[in-house]
Amino acid sequence: MPDTRLLLDTSALSEELFGSETGERIRQEIIGKVKIVPSIVIAELASFLIRKGIDPKNVIKRIFESCEIIDTTSDIAVPAGYLHASLRKIVPNISLMDCIIMEHARKENATIITLDSHFSHYKHSKIFRKPK
């Protein structure tokens, strides 16, 4: 799978936006590549920022200016439901949202950039770890 198309999940976006050490490694990884963000990730990020007391408007504006935004439609939702039901047998706490993100990545032929270990079940993912 080409690594020029990267799908950023909420954990990767938040680390990159706040400029942590891990965020800097993510920033280096995504430079010059097509960055894809599902609209549901924007919703989750907005919720996260608001709960932290941060107005999300400028952050969301920056994402819309620098990334390709994709919406969840039935051609993603239905296969994601099947994937979720299947993966729950081996990963009981995997979220439906993670499965939707995996389906978006599959359809977009993209590598998922994340800190979330649930994506280890998706072979085209790059999981960043925070330093200890």
Helices and strands as residue ranges (DSSP letters): E 5-8, H 10-18, H 21-30, E 34-38, H 39-51, H 57-66, E 68-70, H 74-87, H 96-108, E 111-114, G 117-121, E 125-127
